[in-house]
Amino acid sequence: MLASDTPCNWHAVAQEFQAIVGASGILNTPEELSVYECDGLASYRVRPSLVVLPRTTAEVAALVQVCDRNHIPFIARGSGTGLSGGALPTAGSVLIVTSRMNRILRVDLDNQQVVVQPGVINAWVTQAVSQAGLYYAPDPSSQIICSIGGNIAENSGGVHCLKYGVTTNHVLGMKVVLPNGEVLDFGGSVPEQPGYDLTGIFVGSEGTLGIATEITLRVLKTPEAIEVLLADFTTVEAAGATVADIIGAGIIPAGMEIMDNLSINAVEDVVATQCYPRDAASVLLVELDGLDVEVAVSRDRVRAICQQNGARQVTIATAPEDRLKLWKGRKAAFAAAGKLSPNYFVQDGVIPRTQLVSVLHDIEALSQTYGYRIANVFHAGDGNLHPLILYDESVPGALEKVEILGGEILKLCVRAGGSISGEHGIGADKRCFMPDMFTAADLETMQWVRHVFNPKELANPEKIFPTPRTCGEGAHTHLHAELGGAQLF
């Protein structure tokens, strides 16, 4: 029996869906549906009424048309690795899962383009073109499992976004199923298109404007030389100051990442790279790429800057296997945090690089005030922080208090001149903090854009934009009062 809060005949809807995707393409038992109750933000769970797994654009369009006729909310989902609740179901919703849409449709080496379905895994794109000396630059830490469709929805970044930009900088065009089932083409196969930048509007819209079913990606030539430096410091602030000094010297690395002592030891416990000194307060990873002579000069300058800021030692890796070993720990940092605590709550804010030292100090102060340890792992080059708040959800009220702490970190980022999201999106997690960054007029303008594409608000409802019902301001205000209105700034 299918349960839903929406007044529709779910049995009839399920039959329509089955006619489109076949019996194997629809999931409706409690056991099957429970798998899709949440994405990577596992603290929030809602069971969808149905899950469907299409394989083609035509099937997605037909499914969406059924939802439109029956006024059923739908949420697109890829691999489910999102960390902001962007793929969280709503009551009485249908989850359209694109994991079976996993084909690389065309590889155009001459024009350095790849056309993929949304269920293609991020790392597969580079694998498809690596023999030709090409690669796909956006590389989230979850790139071995996250899908291109999800990367499009959240405008994901990764280690290399400092030099090469985030997902939107590498998407040329896409085929999109609108919330009424109409199929349109945005962008094309050339970088510059006349008219409105619909591709730019769609990337990062978190599934609220439709579902991308074919995406044309730009791939790049592999650099002539790549080197990775690992510097360890006695304070996190020294690593942060080093980042600002490297950029201030006119050097643009491919990536710069910082991990603090909590993260270092978690990684070594789980991955055992034996590269990260356990007694270091922080490590800084710097990847340099480009021409041989350019990398050699930059390497010497970066090493000198690290030493000037008190680095105890600087390790340099040039061979691919050595570089991979240095990056292995950073890529596994989120997973390794499970070694530190039964649960952790990940935030995703952005600050100006020049504010790294002061903001890290303020985050530590918040940690002391609220009584929760915070492990810091972040894309230091572009100021994208990923504080992991460690807690135990079995303790009554712990999640609510951690949510308040996470909100204080986001507000801190905004006050420092930054943003409440760098790459994880707003989703269900951070919608309450949109007014801290945008005026009422800003938010109303964004809603106008959404309503042009999604007038019935069926596509991924209750995401991005705040409402009193979804944000629970009253409960949060009460909890904040219980904590003595703790706010340091």
PyMOL commands that set and color helices and strands:
alter all, ss='L'
color gray80, all
select helices_A, chain A and resi 10-21+23-25+30-34+57-70+122-132+148-154+161-164+167-170+198-202+236-248+261-270+292-308+320-331+333-339+353-370+380-382+398-415+431-437+440-453+468-471+473-482
alter helices_A, ss='H'
color red, helices_A
select strands_A, chain A and resi 26-27+50-52+74-77+94-97+104-108+113-116+134-135+171-177+183-187+211-218+220-221+225-233+255-260+282-290+313-317+343-346+349-350+374-379+384-391
alter strands_A, ss='S'
color yellow, strands_A
deselect
rebuild
show_as cartoon
